[in-house]
Amino acid sequence: MEKRQAAVADRLGVRAQGSPSTPTRLEGAAPPRISSTGNAAHGGFPTVERNQRLGHLDVLESHAVFVIREVAAECERPVLLFSAGKDSAVLAHLAYKAFRPSPIPFPLMHVDTGDNFDEVIDFRDRRVADLGVDLVVASVQQSIDAGRVADPGPGASRNRLQSVTLLDAISLHGFDACFGGARRDEDKARAKERVLSFRDTFGQWDPRRQRPELWQLYHGKVNPGEHLRAFPLSDWTELDIWSYIQRESIELPSIYFAHRRRVVERDGMLLAVSPSLAPKPGEPVQDAVVRFRTVGDATCTGAVRSEARNVAEVIAELRSSRISERGATRADDKVSESSMEDRKREGYF
């Protein structure tokens, strides 16, 4: 049993200190007195001493870092998809921790619909500069101009068009792996995803042809023309994300916290009035205190009424929530019961 527990701890990137006869306990929710910075001998990650237990967030972090390192080692040209939302901010932070003190060995890529929140773009550029990494911007507008996709028209969402833009960018730059911040608790289609999700030569996803991942053993080989999507945050929940943001003091765009904004109520959601979304004739505009639970195309990302102005208040608010952020605030997911799965089959994130 001791050897088995040691092997699990070894695989998660944690080394036990003290007597080898004392097993490291991985089960349990009570976190030990562990420094979030760790020490240099252990790559900056928490170390576990005798009679201490590995915390829940430490296990999630260690597994995510293990996946990032494995994919970076297996694949020739990985890229991290960076929307500048909370999940991709956490993913970029994990990539930074996975390779420090060396820089992140792959670029970040933002698929830009052109209908963005200004606060998100400002944060994106600032965070990329702080990390010292290259940023690839794949533009949906350029795909429209090139005739690759049809312009949906003023005020219509360009969100679904991102699939073509993403696949074109992957082909252009020769990327064979894309890190994404998707989580299984977001949507039933994403619950089907493996940690390493394979795409065929057309960039399409077939849930029936995914590889088994028993005992967290991953096979990352892809054939020429194929690529994989890696989801290190698969087992995280929205509450885990915010708890980790609090622990690691990760910066986020300001729209994640309560602020006053002009909104219209449409199809049961509060949509922000912006150059990308104008009120319809006769549609009342409200001046409300809101925040955003997720970041996406401004034409289809709804806000929620909230007074949570800091991370601790957001966490307290989430503890009483019974609906995922996508279910509550994404109009593109309300098109049909299978809208997310349909888009994923086309090559969506």
C-alpha positions in Angstrom: 0.0 0.0 0.0 2.8 2.4 0.9 4.5 1.8 -2.5 1.2 2.4 -4.3 0.6 5.7 -2.5 4.1 6.8 -3.1 3.7 6.0 -6.8 0.5 8.2 -7.0 2.2 11.0 -5.2 5.2 10.6 -7.5 2.9 10.8 -10.6 1.3 14.0 -9.3 4.6 15.7 -8.9 4.7 15.7 -5.1 7.5 14.2 -3.0 6.9 13.1 0.6 9.4 14.2 3.2 10.3 12.3 6.3 10.5 8.5 6.8 9.7 6.5 3.7 7.7 4.2 5.9 5.2 6.9 6.5 2.7 7.0 3.6 1.6 10.3 2.1 -2.2 10.5 2.5 -3.9 11.8 -0.6 -7.5 11.4 0.5 -9.5 13.9 2.6 -10.5 17.5 2.2 -8.8 19.1 5.1 -5.7 21.0 3.8 -2.4 20.7 5.7 -0.2 23.6 6.6 1.4 23.8 3.1 3.1 26.8 1.6 1.6 27.7 -1.8 5.1 28.5 -3.1 6.8 25.4 -1.9 10.6 25.3 -2.2 13.2 25.2 -5.0 14.0 21.6 -4.5 10.4 20.7 -5.4 10.0 23.0 -8.4 8.1 25.6 -6.3 5.2 23.2 -5.5 3.8 22.3 -2.0 5.7 19.6 -0.1 3.9 17.2 2.2 5.4 16.3 5.5 4.7 13.5 7.9 1.2 13.2 9.2 -0.1 15.9 6.8 -2.6 15.5 4.0 -2.5 17.0 0.5 -5.2 19.6 0.1 -7.9 19.4 -2.6 -6.6 22.4 -4.6 -3.0 21.0 -4.4 -4.2 17.7 -6.0 -6.0 19.6 -8.8 -3.0 21.9 -9.3 -0.5 19.0 -9.4 -2.5 17.0 -11.9 -3.0 20.0 -14.2 0.7 20.8 -14.1 1.5 17.1 -14.9 -0.9 17.2 -17.9 0.7 20.5 -19.2 4.2 19.1 -18.9 3.3 15.8 -20.5 1.7 17.4 -23.5 4.6 19.9 -23.9 7.0 16.9 -23.9 4.9 14.8 -26.3 3.9 17.4 -28.9 6.1 19.5 -31.2 4.0 22.7 -31.4 1.5 23.2 -28.6 -0.4 26.4 -28.0 -2.5 27.7 -25.1 -6.0 29.0 -26.0 -6.4 32.3 -24.1 -9.7 34.1 -24.1 -8.6 36.2 -21.0 -11.4 34.7 -19.0 -11.1 33.2 -15.5 -10.4 29.7 -16.7 -7.7 30.6 -19.3 -6.2 33.0 -16.7 -5.9 30.0 -14.3 -4.5 27.8 -17.1 -1.9 30.4 -18.0 -0.9 30.7 -14.3 -0.5 26.9 -14.1 1.6 26.9 -17.3 3.8 29.6 -15.7 4.2 27.4 -12.5 4.9 24.3 -14.6 8.0 25.7 -16.3 9.3 28.4 -14.0 11.9 29.8 -13.7 12.0 29.2 -17.5 9.5 31.0 -19.6 6.4 29.2 -20.9 7.7 27.3 -24.0 4.7 27.8 -26.2 2.6 30.8 -27.4 -0.9 31.9 -26.3 -3.7 32.2 -28.9 -6.8 34.3 -28.8 -9.6 33.6 -31.3 -11.0 37.2 -31.7 -14.6 37.6 -32.8 -14.2 41.4 -32.9 -17.1 41.7 -30.5 -15.2 41.9 -27.2 -15.5 43.7 -23.9 -12.8 46.4 -23.7 -11.8 45.3 -20.2 -11.1 41.8 -21.4 -8.8 42.9 -24.3 -6.9 45.3 -21.9 -6.4 42.5 -19.5 -5.3 40.1 -22.3 -2.6 42.4 -23.5 -1.4 43.2 -20.0 -1.2 39.5 -18.9 0.6 38.4 -22.1 3.2 41.1 -21.5 3.6 40.1 -17.8 4.2 36.5 -18.8 6.6 37.4 -21.6 5.1 35.1 -24.2 4.0 35.4 -27.8 0.4 36.1 -28.6 -1.3 34.7 -31.7 -4.5 36.5 -32.6 -6.8 34.6 -34.9 -9.4 37.0 -36.3 -12.9 36.0 -37.2 -13.1 39.3 -39.3 -10.2 38.1 -41.4 -12.0 34.8 -42.0 -15.0 36.8 -43.1 -12.9 39.0 -45.4 -11.3 35.9 -46.9 -14.7 34.4 -47.7 -14.1 31.5 -45.3 -17.3 32.2 -43.3 -20.3 34.4 -44.0 -20.8 37.6 -42.1 -23.9 37.1 -39.8 -24.7 40.8 -40.0 -24.8 43.7 -37.5 -25.8 42.7 -34.0 -25.7 38.9 -34.7 -23.3 36.7 -32.8 -20.0 35.6 -34.5 -19.4 33.0 -31.8 -20.0 29.9 -33.9 -17.8 31.3 -36.6 -14.8 30.8 -34.3 -14.5 27.1 -35.2 -13.3 27.9 -38.8 -11.0 30.6 -37.6 -9.5 28.3 -35.0 -8.9 25.4 -37.4 -7.4 27.7 -40.0 -5.0 29.1 -37.3 -4.0 25.6 -36.2 -3.2 24.6 -39.8 -1.4 27.9 -40.6 0.9 27.7 -37.6 1.3 23.9 -37.5 0.0 23.5 -34.0 -0.5 19.8 -32.9 -1.9 20.5 -29.5 -4.1 23.1 -28.0 -4.5 23.7 -24.3 -8.0 24.8 -23.3 -9.7 25.8 -20.1 -12.9 23.8 -20.6 -14.3 22.0 -17.5 -16.6 19.0 -17.3 -19.1 20.7 -15.0 -19.9 23.4 -17.6 -22.0 21.5 -20.0 -23.0 17.9 -20.7 -21.1 17.8 -24.0 -17.9 18.9 -22.2 -18.6 16.2 -19.6 -17.9 13.7 -22.4 -14.4 15.1 -23.0 -11.3 13.3 -22.1 -8.4 15.2 -20.7 -6.7 14.6 -24.0 -9.4 15.0 -26.7 -8.4 14.0 -30.2 -9.4 15.8 -33.4 -9.2 14.2 -36.9 -7.6 15.7 -40.0 -10.7 17.9 -40.4 -10.5 19.2 -36.9 -13.6 17.4 -35.9 -14.4 15.7 -32.6 -16.0 12.2 -32.4 -16.8 11.3 -28.8 -17.0 7.6 -29.7 -13.4 7.5 -31.0 -11.6 8.9 -27.9 -8.8 7.0 -26.2 -9.3 5.5 -22.7 -7.5 7.3 -19.8 -7.3 4.7 -17.1 -5.3 5.6 -14.0 -4.5 9.0 -15.4 -2.3 7.4 -18.1 -2.4 9.5 -21.3 -1.4 8.7 -24.9 -0.6 11.9 -26.8 0.6 10.7 -30.1 -1.2 12.2 -33.2 -0.8 11.4 -36.8 0.2 14.1 -39.4 -2.7 16.5 -39.9 -4.4 15.5 -36.6 -4.2 17.4 -33.4 -5.3 17.1 -29.8 -7.0 19.4 -27.3 -5.7 19.1 -23.8 -8.0 20.1 -20.9 -5.9 20.2 -17.6 -8.9 21.8 -15.8 -11.3 19.0 -16.7 -11.9 17.9 -13.1 -12.2 21.4 -11.7 -15.5 23.1 -10.8 -16.3 26.8 -11.0 -15.9 27.0 -7.2 -12.5 25.3 -7.5 -11.4 27.9 -10.0 -12.4 30.8 -7.8 -10.9 29.2 -4.7 -7.6 28.8 -6.6 -7.8 32.4 -7.9 -8.2 33.5 -4.3 -5.3 31.3 -3.0 -2.9 32.3 -5.8 -4.0 36.0 -6.1 -4.6 35.7 -9.8 -5.6 38.9 -11.6 -8.9 38.9 -13.6 -10.7 41.3 -15.9 -12.8 43.8 -13.8 -16.1 42.6 -15.4 -16.0 39.5 -13.2 -16.9 41.7 -10.2 -20.0 43.8 -9.5 -20.2 47.1 -11.4 -22.8 49.3 -12.9 -23.6 48.8 -16.6 -26.3 49.5 -19.1 -28.1 46.3 -20.0 -31.2 45.0 -21.8 -33.1 41.9 -20.8 -33.5 39.6 -23.8 -34.5 36.0 -23.8 -34.2 35.8 -20.0 -30.6 37.2 -19.9 -29.1 40.6 -19.2 -27.0 41.6 -22.2 -24.7 44.6 -22.1 -25.4 47.5 -24.4 -22.3 48.0 -26.5 -21.2 48.9 -30.0 -21.7 45.2 -30.8 -25.2 45.1 -29.3 -27.8 47.9 -29.6 -31.2 47.8 -28.0 -34.1 46.8 -30.3 -36.8 49.3 -31.0 -38.9 49.7 -27.8 -36.6 47.6 -25.7 -36.0 49.2 -22.3 -32.4 49.8 -21.2 -31.7 49.3 -17.5 -28.8 50.7 -15.4 -28.0 47.7 -13.2 -25.3 46.5 -10.9 -24.1 43.2 -12.5 -21.1 41.0 -13.0 -20.1 38.4 -15.6 -19.6 34.8 -14.7 -18.0 33.9 -18.0 -16.3 35.9 -20.8 -17.1 35.5 -24.5 -18.6 37.3 -27.5 -20.3 40.4 -26.1 -23.4 39.7 -28.3 -24.2 36.4 -26.5 -22.6 36.7 -23.0 -25.1 37.7 -20.3 -24.5 39.3 -17.0 -26.0 38.4 -13.6 -27.3 40.8 -11.0 -24.7 40.7 -8.2 -23.2 42.7 -5.4 -20.0 40.6 -5.2 -17.2 43.1 -5.6 -14.2 40.8 -4.6 -13.1 37.2 -4.9 -14.4 36.2 -1.4 -17.8 37.6 -2.1 -18.0 35.8 -5.5 -17.1 32.5 -3.7 -19.9 33.1 -1.1 -22.3 33.8 -4.0 -21.3 30.7 -5.9 -22.0 28.4 -2.9 -25.7 29.1 -3.2 -25.8 28.8 -7.0 -27.3 25.7 -8.6 -26.7 26.4 -12.3 -23.4 26.5 -14.3 -22.1 29.8 -15.6 -22.7 28.7 -19.2 -26.2 27.6 -18.5 -27.0 30.9 -16.8 -25.3 33.4 -19.2 -24.5 32.0 -22.7 -27.2 32.6 -25.3 -25.2 30.4 -27.8 -25.8 27.4 -25.6 -29.6 27.9 -25.6 -30.0 27.4 -29.3 -30.8 23.7 -28.8 -30.2 20.9 -26.2 -27.2 19.8 -28.3 -25.8 23.2 -29.3 -22.5 22.8 -27.6 -21.9 19.2 -28.9 -22.8 20.3 -32.4 -20.2 23.1 -32.3 -17.6 20.8 -30.8 -18.1 18.3 -33.6 -17.3 21.2 -36.0 -14.1 22.0 -34.3 -15.2 24.4 -31.5 -13.1 24.7 -28.3 
